[in-house]
Amino acid sequence: MDTVYGLASFVCAGIGAVYDVRTRRIPNWLTGWGILAGLLLHLGLGGWRSLSGAAVGGLLAGAIFLLFYLAGGMGAGDVKLITAVCCLAGLSAVAGILLGTALLGGLFAVVLALLRHRLQDTFTNMGRLLVYHGSAGLRPHPDLNLSNPGTLRLPYGLAIAAGAGSSLCSVLLR
């Protein structure tokens, strides 16, 4: 059953990544149906206990991403997509998906900064963000946030899909 859950989460994340790259938006129909399908899939294949694990997994992942959204570093579509992906994958896969997403998202961000010849600026801005959020909390930085058209933007749906893919690979290699 873990393979079915992992495959479903990867398909959802992959569709989200394609939309994110093409339009810089992740559609609500995808995330809404992904959450609902994840809950129903777990109920149908694993019963109420699996359903509750899927709900907790989606809520946990969504809450973690919500912090980055509140800080101005991520779009709401990314929050909804990780929620849907983790509802589909289930609680046991959440840590792997989040870790894979974070590591591969960081790698993608470094590659993007290198390609745009802005690696030094990126590391300088990371330091500025750490200092700012250390004193101001989760409020978005006045300049370094998604509303600033001059900031580098990574379609994070790609990182979520890569994290879901790495989680699926670990399931398949067991």
mmCIF file of the C-alpha atoms, coordinates in Angstrom:
data_MODEL
# 
_entry.id   MODEL 
# 
loop_
_atom_site.group_PDB 
_atom_site.id 
_atom_site.type_symbol 
_atom_site.label_atom_id 
_atom_site.label_alt_id 
_atom_site.label_comp_id 
_atom_site.label_asym_id 
_atom_site.label_entity_id 
_atom_site.label_seq_id 
_atom_site.pdbx_PDB_ins_code 
_atom_site.Cartn_x 
_atom_site.Cartn_y 
_atom_site.Cartn_z 
_atom_site.occupancy 
_atom_site.B_iso_or_equiv 
_atom_site.pdbx_formal_charge 
_atom_site.auth_seq_id 
_atom_site.auth_comp_id 
_atom_site.auth_asym_id 
_atom_site.auth_atom_id 
_atom_site.pdbx_PDB_model_num 
ATOM 1   C CA . MET A 1 1   ? 0.000   0.000  0.000   1.00 0.00 ? 1   MET A CA 1 
ATOM 2   C CA . ASP A 1 2   ? 2.933   2.364  0.625   1.00 0.00 ? 2   ASP A CA 1 
ATOM 3   C CA . THR A 1 3   ? 3.750   2.115  -3.083  1.00 0.00 ? 3   THR A CA 1 
ATOM 4   C CA . VAL A 1 4   ? 0.208   3.140  -4.036  1.00 0.00 ? 4   VAL A CA 1 
ATOM 5   C CA . TYR A 1 5   ? 0.284   6.069  -1.605  1.00 0.00 ? 5   TYR A CA 1 
ATOM 6   C CA . GLY A 1 6   ? 3.748   7.132  -2.758  1.00 0.00 ? 6   GLY A CA 1 
ATOM 7   C CA . LEU A 1 7   ? 2.838   6.920  -6.430  1.00 0.00 ? 7   LEU A CA 1 
ATOM 8   C CA . ALA A 1 8   ? -0.350  8.932  -5.903  1.00 0.00 ? 8   ALA A CA 1 
ATOM 9   C CA . SER A 1 9   ? 1.563   11.630 -4.013  1.00 0.00 ? 9   SER A CA 1 
ATOM 10  C CA . PHE A 1 10  ? 4.246   11.776 -6.703  1.00 0.00 ? 10  PHE A CA 1 
ATOM 11  C CA . VAL A 1 11  ? 1.647   12.119 -9.480  1.00 0.00 ? 11  VAL A CA 1 
ATOM 12  C CA . CYS A 1 12  ? -0.053  14.970 -7.620  1.00 0.00 ? 12  CYS A CA 1 
ATOM 13  C CA . ALA A 1 13  ? 3.285   16.685 -6.962  1.00 0.00 ? 13  ALA A CA 1 
ATOM 14  C CA . GLY A 1 14  ? 4.373   16.187 -10.570 1.00 0.00 ? 14  GLY A CA 1 
ATOM 15  C CA . ILE A 1 15  ? 1.216   17.809 -11.928 1.00 0.00 ? 15  ILE A CA 1 
ATOM 16  C CA . GLY A 1 16  ? 1.684   20.654 -9.451  1.00 0.00 ? 16  GLY A CA 1 
ATOM 17  C CA . ALA A 1 17  ? 5.298   21.097 -10.570 1.00 0.00 ? 17  ALA A CA 1 
ATOM 18  C CA . VAL A 1 18  ? 4.307   21.312 -14.238 1.00 0.00 ? 18  VAL A CA 1 
ATOM 19  C CA . TYR A 1 19  ? 1.697   23.964 -13.469 1.00 0.00 ? 19  TYR A CA 1 
ATOM 20  C CA . ASP A 1 20  ? 4.128   25.845 -11.213 1.00 0.00 ? 20  ASP A CA 1 
ATOM 21  C CA . VAL A 1 21  ? 6.855   25.950 -13.861 1.00 0.00 ? 21  VAL A CA 1 
ATOM 22  C CA . ARG A 1 22  ? 4.477   26.951 -16.664 1.00 0.00 ? 22  ARG A CA 1 
ATOM 23  C CA . THR A 1 23  ? 2.241   29.454 -14.869 1.00 0.00 ? 23  THR A CA 1 
ATOM 24  C CA . ARG A 1 24  ? 3.904   30.112 -11.492 1.00 0.00 ? 24  ARG A CA 1 
ATOM 25  C CA . ARG A 1 25  ? 0.645   29.015 -9.886  1.00 0.00 ? 25  ARG A CA 1 
ATOM 26  C CA . ILE A 1 26  ? -0.581  25.748 -8.429  1.00 0.00 ? 26  ILE A CA 1 
ATOM 27  C CA . PRO A 1 27  ? -4.293  25.266 -9.107  1.00 0.00 ? 27  PRO A CA 1 
ATOM 28  C CA . ASN A 1 28  ? -6.730  24.932 -6.221  1.00 0.00 ? 28  ASN A CA 1 
ATOM 29  C CA . TRP A 1 29  ? -8.585  22.131 -8.003  1.00 0.00 ? 29  TRP A CA 1 
ATOM 30  C CA . LEU A 1 30  ? -5.409  20.026 -7.883  1.00 0.00 ? 30  LEU A CA 1 
ATOM 31  C CA . THR A 1 31  ? -4.685  20.603 -4.218  1.00 0.00 ? 31  THR A CA 1 
ATOM 32  C CA . GLY A 1 32  ? -8.316  20.288 -3.159  1.00 0.00 ? 32  GLY A CA 1 
ATOM 33  C CA . TRP A 1 33  ? -8.809  17.045 -5.031  1.00 0.00 ? 33  TRP A CA 1 
ATOM 34  C CA . GLY A 1 34  ? -5.401  15.822 -3.854  1.00 0.00 ? 34  GLY A CA 1 
ATOM 35  C CA . ILE A 1 35  ? -6.347  16.302 -0.217  1.00 0.00 ? 35  ILE A CA 1 
ATOM 36  C CA . LEU A 1 36  ? -9.737  14.660 -0.697  1.00 0.00 ? 36  LEU A CA 1 
ATOM 37  C CA . ALA A 1 37  ? -8.293  11.783 -2.743  1.00 0.00 ? 37  ALA A CA 1 
ATOM 38  C CA . GLY A 1 38  ? -5.575  11.204 -0.157  1.00 0.00 ? 38  GLY A CA 1 
ATOM 39  C CA . LEU A 1 39  ? -8.052  10.986 2.677   1.00 0.00 ? 39  LEU A CA 1 
ATOM 40  C CA . LEU A 1 40  ? -10.413 8.706  0.737   1.00 0.00 ? 40  LEU A CA 1 
ATOM 41  C CA . LEU A 1 41  ? -7.566  6.528  -0.544  1.00 0.00 ? 41  LEU A CA 1 
ATOM 42  C CA . HIS A 1 42  ? -6.285  5.981  2.979   1.00 0.00 ? 42  HIS A CA 1 
ATOM 43  C CA . LEU A 1 43  ? -9.794  5.303  4.274   1.00 0.00 ? 43  LEU A CA 1 
ATOM 44  C CA . GLY A 1 44  ? -10.477 2.800  1.495   1.00 0.00 ? 44  GLY A CA 1 
ATOM 45  C CA . LEU A 1 45  ? -7.159  0.949  1.664   1.00 0.00 ? 45  LEU A CA 1 
ATOM 46  C CA . GLY A 1 46  ? -6.249  1.275  5.318   1.00 0.00 ? 46  GLY A CA 1 
ATOM 47  C CA . GLY A 1 47  ? -9.339  2.193  7.281   1.00 0.00 ? 47  GLY A CA 1 
ATOM 48  C CA . TRP A 1 48  ? -9.933  4.911  9.840   1.00 0.00 ? 48  TRP A CA 1 
ATOM 49  C CA . ARG A 1 49  ? -6.480  4.678  11.388  1.00 0.00 ? 49  ARG A CA 1 
ATOM 50  C CA . SER A 1 50  ? -4.828  5.246  7.996   1.00 0.00 ? 50  SER A CA 1 
ATOM 51  C CA . LEU A 1 51  ? -7.238  8.107  7.277   1.00 0.00 ? 51  LEU A CA 1 
ATOM 52  C CA . SER A 1 52  ? -6.303  9.808  10.546  1.00 0.00 ? 52  SER A CA 1 
ATOM 53  C CA . GLY A 1 53  ? -2.595  9.348  9.792   1.00 0.00 ? 53  GLY A CA 1 
ATOM 54  C CA . ALA A 1 54  ? -3.056  10.897 6.362   1.00 0.00 ? 54  ALA A CA 1 
ATOM 55  C CA . ALA A 1 55  ? -4.916  13.856 7.870   1.00 0.00 ? 55  ALA A CA 1 
ATOM 56  C CA . VAL A 1 56  ? -2.251  14.392 10.533  1.00 0.00 ? 56  VAL A CA 1 
ATOM 57  C CA . GLY A 1 57  ? 0.513   14.078 7.934   1.00 0.00 ? 57  GLY A CA 1 
ATOM 58  C CA . GLY A 1 58  ? -1.101  16.644 5.646   1.00 0.00 ? 58  GLY A CA 1 
ATOM 59  C CA . LEU A 1 59  ? -1.766  19.046 8.508   1.00 0.00 ? 59  LEU A CA 1 
ATOM 60  C CA . LEU A 1 60  ? 1.767   18.701 9.870   1.00 0.00 ? 60  LEU A CA 1 
ATOM 61  C CA . ALA A 1 61  ? 3.434   19.321 6.507   1.00 0.00 ? 61  ALA A CA 1 
ATOM 62  C CA . GLY A 1 62  ? 1.052   22.165 5.712   1.00 0.00 ? 62  GLY A CA 1 
ATOM 63  C CA . ALA A 1 63  ? 1.723   23.806 9.087   1.00 0.00 ? 63  ALA A CA 1 
ATOM 64  C CA . ILE A 1 64  ? 5.470   23.690 8.528   1.00 0.00 ? 64  ILE A CA 1 
ATOM 65  C CA . PHE A 1 65  ? 5.156   25.255 5.075   1.00 0.00 ? 65  PHE A CA 1 
ATOM 66  C CA . LEU A 1 66  ? 2.680   27.801 6.438   1.00 0.00 ? 66  LEU A CA 1 
ATOM 67  C CA . LEU A 1 67  ? 5.491   29.264 8.535   1.00 0.00 ? 67  LEU A CA 1 
ATOM 68  C CA . PHE A 1 68  ? 7.500   29.986 5.382   1.00 0.00 ? 68  PHE A CA 1 
ATOM 69  C CA . TYR A 1 69  ? 4.422   31.482 3.727   1.00 0.00 ? 69  TYR A CA 1 
ATOM 70  C CA . LEU A 1 70  ? 3.855   33.795 6.696   1.00 0.00 ? 70  LEU A CA 1 
ATOM 71  C CA . ALA A 1 71  ? 7.499   34.871 6.509   1.00 0.00 ? 71  ALA A CA 1 
ATOM 72  C CA . GLY A 1 72  ? 6.998   35.892 2.862   1.00 0.00 ? 72  GLY A CA 1 
ATOM 73  C CA . GLY A 1 73  ? 9.221   33.233 1.345   1.00 0.00 ? 73  GLY A CA 1 
ATOM 74  C CA . MET A 1 74  ? 6.690   30.895 -0.210  1.00 0.00 ? 74  MET A CA 1 
ATOM 75  C CA . GLY A 1 75  ? 3.367   31.047 -2.010  1.00 0.00 ? 75  GLY A CA 1 
ATOM 76  C CA . ALA A 1 76  ? 0.081   29.705 -0.673  1.00 0.00 ? 76  ALA A CA 1 
ATOM 77  C CA . GLY A 1 77  ? -0.058  27.195 -3.542  1.00 0.00 ? 77  GLY A CA 1 
ATOM 78  C CA . ASP A 1 78  ? 3.115   25.561 -2.230  1.00 0.00 ? 78  ASP A CA 1 
ATOM 79  C CA . VAL A 1 79  ? 1.523   25.202 1.206   1.00 0.00 ? 79  VAL A CA 1 
ATOM 80  C CA . LYS A 1 80  ? -1.585  23.609 -0.275  1.00 0.00 ? 80  LYS A CA 1 
ATOM 81  C CA . LEU A 1 81  ? 0.456   21.335 -2.562  1.00 0.00 ? 81  LEU A CA 1 
ATOM 82  C CA . ILE A 1 82  ? 2.623   19.927 0.240   1.00 0.00 ? 82  ILE A CA 1 
ATOM 83  C CA . THR A 1 83  ? -0.572  19.378 2.262   1.00 0.00 ? 83  THR A CA 1 
ATOM 84  C CA . ALA A 1 84  ? -2.138  17.407 -0.598  1.00 0.00 ? 84  ALA A CA 1 
ATOM 85  C CA . VAL A 1 85  ? 1.044   15.449 -1.319  1.00 0.00 ? 85  VAL A CA 1 
ATOM 86  C CA . CYS A 1 86  ? 1.426   14.444 2.325   1.00 0.00 ? 86  CYS A CA 1 
ATOM 87  C CA . CYS A 1 87  ? -2.276  13.542 2.668   1.00 0.00 ? 87  CYS A CA 1 
ATOM 88  C CA . LEU A 1 88  ? -1.772  11.199 -0.277  1.00 0.00 ? 88  LEU A CA 1 
ATOM 89  C CA . ALA A 1 89  ? 1.515   9.782  1.031   1.00 0.00 ? 89  ALA A CA 1 
ATOM 90  C CA . GLY A 1 90  ? 0.446   9.363  4.650   1.00 0.00 ? 90  GLY A CA 1 
ATOM 91  C CA . LEU A 1 91  ? 2.060   10.181 7.967   1.00 0.00 ? 91  LEU A CA 1 
ATOM 92  C CA . SER A 1 92  ? 4.852   7.611  7.677   1.00 0.00 ? 92  SER A CA 1 
ATOM 93  C CA . ALA A 1 93  ? 6.186   9.329  4.538   1.00 0.00 ? 93  ALA A CA 1 
ATOM 94  C CA . VAL A 1 94  ? 5.995   12.953 5.702   1.00 0.00 ? 94  VAL A CA 1 
ATOM 95  C CA . ALA A 1 95  ? 9.493   13.196 7.209   1.00 0.00 ? 95  ALA A CA 1 
ATOM 96  C CA . GLY A 1 96  ? 11.075  11.743 4.069   1.00 0.00 ? 96  GLY A CA 1 
ATOM 97  C CA . ILE A 1 97  ? 9.109   14.019 1.759   1.00 0.00 ? 97  ILE A CA 1 
ATOM 98  C CA . LEU A 1 98  ? 9.922   17.122 3.808   1.00 0.00 ? 98  LEU A CA 1 
ATOM 99  C CA . LEU A 1 99  ? 13.609  16.235 4.053   1.00 0.00 ? 99  LEU A CA 1 
ATOM 100 C CA . GLY A 1 100 ? 13.865  15.444 0.342   1.00 0.00 ? 100 GLY A CA 1 
ATOM 101 C CA . THR A 1 101 ? 11.984  18.616 -0.546  1.00 0.00 ? 101 THR A CA 1 
ATOM 102 C CA . ALA A 1 102 ? 14.217  20.780 1.651   1.00 0.00 ? 102 ALA A CA 1 
ATOM 103 C CA . LEU A 1 103 ? 17.496  19.265 0.434   1.00 0.00 ? 103 LEU A CA 1 
ATOM 104 C CA . LEU A 1 104 ? 16.577  19.192 -3.241  1.00 0.00 ? 104 LEU A CA 1 
ATOM 105 C CA . GLY A 1 105 ? 14.917  22.611 -3.024  1.00 0.00 ? 105 GLY A CA 1 
ATOM 106 C CA . GLY A 1 106 ? 18.147  24.006 -1.569  1.00 0.00 ? 106 GLY A CA 1 
ATOM 107 C CA . LEU A 1 107 ? 20.135  22.388 -4.383  1.00 0.00 ? 107 LEU A CA 1 
ATOM 108 C CA . PHE A 1 108 ? 17.746  23.793 -6.999  1.00 0.00 ? 108 PHE A CA 1 
ATOM 109 C CA . ALA A 1 109 ? 18.025  27.255 -5.404  1.00 0.00 ? 109 ALA A CA 1 
ATOM 110 C CA . VAL A 1 110 ? 21.834  27.161 -5.544  1.00 0.00 ? 110 VAL A CA 1 
ATOM 111 C CA . VAL A 1 111 ? 21.730  26.065 -9.192  1.00 0.00 ? 111 VAL A CA 1 
ATOM 112 C CA . LEU A 1 112 ? 19.258  28.858 -10.020 1.00 0.00 ? 112 LEU A CA 1 
ATOM 113 C CA . ALA A 1 113 ? 21.467  31.429 -8.261  1.00 0.00 ? 113 ALA A CA 1 
ATOM 114 C CA . LEU A 1 114 ? 24.516  30.130 -10.134 1.00 0.00 ? 114 LEU A CA 1 
ATOM 115 C CA . LEU A 1 115 ? 22.741  30.262 -13.493 1.00 0.00 ? 115 LEU A CA 1 
ATOM 116 C CA . ARG A 1 116 ? 21.613  33.839 -12.827 1.00 0.00 ? 116 ARG A CA 1 
ATOM 117 C CA . HIS A 1 117 ? 25.083  34.828 -11.539 1.00 0.00 ? 117 HIS A CA 1 
ATOM 118 C CA . ARG A 1 118 ? 23.599  35.817 -8.177  1.00 0.00 ? 118 ARG A CA 1 
ATOM 119 C CA . LEU A 1 119 ? 25.057  33.242 -5.812  1.00 0.00 ? 119 LEU A CA 1 
ATOM 120 C CA . GLN A 1 120 ? 26.914  35.781 -3.653  1.00 0.00 ? 120 GLN A CA 1 
ATOM 121 C CA . ASP A 1 121 ? 23.826  38.005 -3.450  1.00 0.00 ? 121 ASP A CA 1 
ATOM 122 C CA . THR A 1 122 ? 21.740  34.972 -2.503  1.00 0.00 ? 122 THR A CA 1 
ATOM 123 C CA . PHE A 1 123 ? 23.991  34.035 0.409   1.00 0.00 ? 123 PHE A CA 1 
ATOM 124 C CA . THR A 1 124 ? 24.156  37.668 1.553   1.00 0.00 ? 124 THR A CA 1 
ATOM 125 C CA . ASN A 1 125 ? 20.356  37.872 1.441   1.00 0.00 ? 125 ASN A CA 1 
ATOM 126 C CA . MET A 1 126 ? 20.048  34.636 3.420   1.00 0.00 ? 126 MET A CA 1 
ATOM 127 C CA . GLY A 1 127 ? 22.102  36.238 6.179   1.00 0.00 ? 127 GLY A CA 1 
ATOM 128 C CA . ARG A 1 128 ? 19.950  39.368 6.043   1.00 0.00 ? 128 ARG A CA 1 
ATOM 129 C CA . LEU A 1 129 ? 16.809  37.233 6.319   1.00 0.00 ? 129 LEU A CA 1 
ATOM 130 C CA . LEU A 1 130 ? 18.136  35.316 9.320   1.00 0.00 ? 130 LEU A CA 1 
ATOM 131 C CA . VAL A 1 131 ? 18.960  38.545 11.149  1.00 0.00 ? 131 VAL A CA 1 
ATOM 132 C CA . TYR A 1 132 ? 15.616  40.120 10.219  1.00 0.00 ? 132 TYR A CA 1 
ATOM 133 C CA . HIS A 1 133 ? 13.468  37.148 11.198  1.00 0.00 ? 133 HIS A CA 1 
ATOM 134 C CA . GLY A 1 134 ? 15.473  36.727 14.395  1.00 0.00 ? 134 GLY A CA 1 
ATOM 135 C CA . SER A 1 135 ? 14.245  40.114 15.539  1.00 0.00 ? 135 SER A CA 1 
ATOM 136 C CA . ALA A 1 136 ? 10.973  40.631 13.626  1.00 0.00 ? 136 ALA A CA 1 
ATOM 137 C CA . GLY A 1 137 ? 9.544   37.118 13.772  1.00 0.00 ? 137 GLY A CA 1 
ATOM 138 C CA . LEU A 1 138 ? 7.535   35.732 10.882  1.00 0.00 ? 138 LEU A CA 1 
ATOM 139 C CA . ARG A 1 139 ? 6.684   39.055 9.258   1.00 0.00 ? 139 ARG A CA 1 
ATOM 140 C CA . PRO A 1 140 ? 7.853   39.283 5.640   1.00 0.00 ? 140 PRO A CA 1 
ATOM 141 C CA . HIS A 1 141 ? 11.075  41.207 5.076   1.00 0.00 ? 141 HIS A CA 1 
ATOM 142 C CA . PRO A 1 142 ? 10.327  44.626 3.530   1.00 0.00 ? 142 PRO A CA 1 
ATOM 143 C CA . ASP A 1 143 ? 12.469  43.892 0.442   1.00 0.00 ? 143 ASP A CA 1 
ATOM 144 C CA . LEU A 1 144 ? 13.274  40.179 0.403   1.00 0.00 ? 144 LEU A CA 1 
ATOM 145 C CA . ASN A 1 145 ? 9.881   38.593 -0.183  1.00 0.00 ? 145 ASN A CA 1 
ATOM 146 C CA . LEU A 1 146 ? 7.815   37.234 -3.050  1.00 0.00 ? 146 LEU A CA 1 
ATOM 147 C CA . SER A 1 147 ? 6.102   40.549 -3.770  1.00 0.00 ? 147 SER A CA 1 
ATOM 148 C CA . ASN A 1 148 ? 9.444   42.057 -4.836  1.00 0.00 ? 148 ASN A CA 1 
ATOM 149 C CA . PRO A 1 149 ? 9.797   41.426 -8.599  1.00 0.00 ? 149 PRO A CA 1 
ATOM 150 C CA . GLY A 1 150 ? 13.588  41.620 -8.341  1.00 0.00 ? 150 GLY A CA 1 
ATOM 151 C CA . THR A 1 151 ? 13.978  38.548 -6.131  1.00 0.00 ? 151 THR A CA 1 
ATOM 152 C CA . LEU A 1 152 ? 14.895  35.188 -7.581  1.00 0.00 ? 152 LEU A CA 1 
ATOM 153 C CA . ARG A 1 153 ? 11.935  32.830 -7.580  1.00 0.00 ? 153 ARG A CA 1 
ATOM 154 C CA . LEU A 1 154 ? 12.150  29.091 -7.665  1.00 0.00 ? 154 LEU A CA 1 
ATOM 155 C CA . PRO A 1 155 ? 8.917   27.321 -8.641  1.00 0.00 ? 155 PRO A CA 1 
ATOM 156 C CA . TYR A 1 156 ? 8.899   25.290 -5.437  1.00 0.00 ? 156 TYR A CA 1 
ATOM 157 C CA . GLY A 1 157 ? 6.457   22.785 -6.857  1.00 0.00 ? 157 GLY A CA 1 
ATOM 158 C CA . LEU A 1 158 ? 9.575   21.304 -8.493  1.00 0.00 ? 158 LEU A CA 1 
ATOM 159 C CA . ALA A 1 159 ? 11.193  20.759 -5.114  1.00 0.00 ? 159 ALA A CA 1 
ATOM 160 C CA . ILE A 1 160 ? 8.006   19.237 -3.718  1.00 0.00 ? 160 ILE A CA 1 
ATOM 161 C CA . ALA A 1 161 ? 7.829   16.847 -6.682  1.00 0.00 ? 161 ALA A CA 1 
ATOM 162 C CA . ALA A 1 162 ? 11.490  15.939 -6.205  1.00 0.00 ? 162 ALA A CA 1 
ATOM 163 C CA . GLY A 1 163 ? 10.871  15.289 -2.504  1.00 0.00 ? 163 GLY A CA 1 
ATOM 164 C CA . ALA A 1 164 ? 7.847   13.124 -3.278  1.00 0.00 ? 164 ALA A CA 1 
ATOM 165 C CA . GLY A 1 165 ? 9.875   11.311 -5.944  1.00 0.00 ? 165 GLY A CA 1 
ATOM 166 C CA . SER A 1 166 ? 12.740  10.631 -3.563  1.00 0.00 ? 166 SER A CA 1 
ATOM 167 C CA . SER A 1 167 ? 10.266  9.291  -1.001  1.00 0.00 ? 167 SER A CA 1 
ATOM 168 C CA . LEU A 1 168 ? 8.693   7.027  -3.623  1.00 0.00 ? 168 LEU A CA 1 
ATOM 169 C CA . CYS A 1 169 ? 12.139  5.753  -4.625  1.00 0.00 ? 169 CYS A CA 1 
ATOM 170 C CA . SER A 1 170 ? 12.903  4.856  -1.022  1.00 0.00 ? 170 SER A CA 1 
ATOM 171 C CA . VAL A 1 171 ? 9.637   2.897  -0.837  1.00 0.00 ? 171 VAL A CA 1 
ATOM 172 C CA . LEU A 1 172 ? 10.393  1.072  -4.091  1.00 0.00 ? 172 LEU A CA 1 
ATOM 173 C CA . LEU A 1 173 ? 13.948  0.204  -3.002  1.00 0.00 ? 173 LEU A CA 1 
ATOM 174 C CA . ARG A 1 174 ? 12.883  -1.410 0.303   1.00 0.00 ? 174 ARG A CA 1 
# 
